Amino acid sequence: MAGLGRAITRMGPGVRRWQSPSPPAETACHAAIMTTPQDAKAAIAGIFGRSAADYEQIGPEFFAPMGRELVRRAAPRAGERALDVGCGRGHCLFPLAEAVGPQGEALGLDLAPAMVEATAAQARARGLSQVKVRIGDAADPEVEPGSFDLVTAGFVIFFLPDPAAGVAAWARALRPGGRLAISTFVAQGVHEQVMKTIGRFIPRDGGDGPKRRVERFRSAEALTAVLVEGGFTGIEHRNVTFRTRFTGPDQWWRWIGSHGGRAALERLPADRLEEARAAAYEVMETARASDGALVLHTEARFTTARLPQSPS
Ligand SMILES: C[S@@+](CC[C@H](N)C(=O)[O-])C[C@H]1O[C@@H](n2cnc3c(N)ncnc32)[C@H](O)[C@@H]1O
């Protein structure tokens, strides 16, 4: 299986480092506030581009059930036009496409070309002609104003340097009465402790914009405020807890490198990598269930909202 075995390279006796196909000058997290918005976007595209092949492929399902839940709450109807911003490998986009059917349209946008290529290839393989996927910025989708019935954003809002501007852009893409459905993290259980532990081995740089926005949007009130500011109404939040079962710490570690967590692994200094991994594995052991699996509980929030039928 792709993952740790491929990602860790022996550098000499006892020395290993996390390897990227093209090592980044900046990573997704710290670039967001340390550099220009263009650099921040390039860093996010880099992290998710390098994780695209492994995204949701490591073992247990994680994003897939959450994507299905988001789409279920968004309640797409046959024939509707849906826009999925930050579509990744399509875990919201494909359920959307099935719901809108061949008479509808599901357009996915992502900053990372490798995500777009992989998702477009999957759409072709599945014969889903209603799916379109292209490189694009969730904060500036460049679509015809008022042309969509529904916008979905699965675990994306915290990657936007200016979430309010993103929400305003989604409102512009929607027709009057159009709906928005977004997901955010509320609590990530033992994974939070694992990432804090890894973070102790990363030199401080004053960055971590997305990490701070994940914290901000743990609050339903913060999310409501940004949606109201964007002109949305009828805002509803529903929290759902998901269980993810890892066969062991190796699988959990590989999984961290298959999504946004990769930003932290790429920032680990080569000479601290094994120490960080050992410390992370120790924390993972606290999730050990009686059947031997490591069980992660993740609480996600699914938020739905709509635009008024006529502009106020
Ligand atoms: C955590 S993944 C979620 C993917 C998918 N929505 C899901 O639920 O599985 C976040 C995705 O958003 C993309 N992304 C982050 N910022 C973006 C932006 N400004 N515009 C478009 N895509 C963005 C990343 O490249 C990545 O594919």
The ligand as a Tripos MOL2 file, in Angstrom:
@<TRIPOS>MOLECULE
LIG
   27    29     1     0     0
SMALL
NO_CHARGES

@<TRIPOS>ATOM
      1 C1        -10.1000   18.2600    3.6150 C.3       1 LIG1
      2 S1        -10.1690   18.2130    1.8750 S.3       1 LIG1
      3 C2        -11.9240   17.9430    1.6200 C.3       1 LIG1
      4 C3        -12.2220   17.3970    0.2560 C.3       1 LIG1
      5 C4        -13.6870   17.0000    0.0440 C.3       1 LIG1
      6 N1        -14.5600   18.1610    0.1030 N.3       1 LIG1
      7 C5        -14.1030   15.9520    1.0440 C.2       1 LIG1
      8 O1        -15.0270   16.2150    1.8250 O.co2     1 LIG1
      9 O2        -13.4870   14.8740    1.0290 O.co2     1 LIG1
     10 C6        -10.0170   19.9140    1.4310 C.3       1 LIG1
     11 C7         -9.9130   20.1340   -0.0750 C.3       1 LIG1
     12 O3        -10.1100   21.5240   -0.3220 O.3       1 LIG1
     13 C8         -9.1720   21.9520   -1.2900 C.3       1 LIG1
     14 N2         -8.9940   23.3980   -1.0960 N.ar      1 LIG1
     15 C9         -8.4560   24.0420   -0.0500 C.ar      1 LIG1
     16 N3         -8.5410   25.3710   -0.2500 N.ar      1 LIG1
     17 C10        -9.1550   25.5600   -1.4400 C.ar      1 LIG1
     18 C11        -9.5460   26.6980   -2.1970 C.ar      1 LIG1
     19 N4         -9.2980   27.9270   -1.7810 N.pl3     1 LIG1
     20 N5        -10.1610   26.4970   -3.3680 N.ar      1 LIG1
     21 C12       -10.4080   25.2510   -3.8470 C.ar      1 LIG1
     22 N6        -10.0510   24.1300   -3.1800 N.ar      1 LIG1
     23 C13        -9.4410   24.2870   -1.9870 C.ar      1 LIG1
     24 C14        -7.9460   21.1120   -1.0400 C.3       1 LIG1
     25 O4         -7.0930   21.0490   -2.1770 O.3       1 LIG1
     26 C15        -8.5840   19.7520   -0.6800 C.3       1 LIG1
     27 O5         -8.7800   18.9710   -1.8220 O.3       1 LIG1
@<TRIPOS>BOND
     1     1     2 1
     2     2     3 1
     3     2    10 1
     4     3     4 1
     5     4     5 1
     6     5     6 1
     7     5     7 1
     8     7     8 2
     9     7     9 1
    10    10    11 1
    11    11    12 1
    12    11    26 1
    13    12    13 1
    14    13    14 1
    15    13    24 1
    16    14    15 ar
    17    14    23 ar
    18    15    16 ar
    19    16    17 ar
    20    17    18 ar
    21    17    23 ar
    22    18    19 1
    23    18    20 ar
    24    20    21 ar
    25    21    22 ar
    26    22    23 ar
    27    24    25 1
    28    24    26 1
    29    26    27 1
@<TRIPOS>SUBSTRUCTURE
     1 LIG1         1 GROUP 0 **** ****
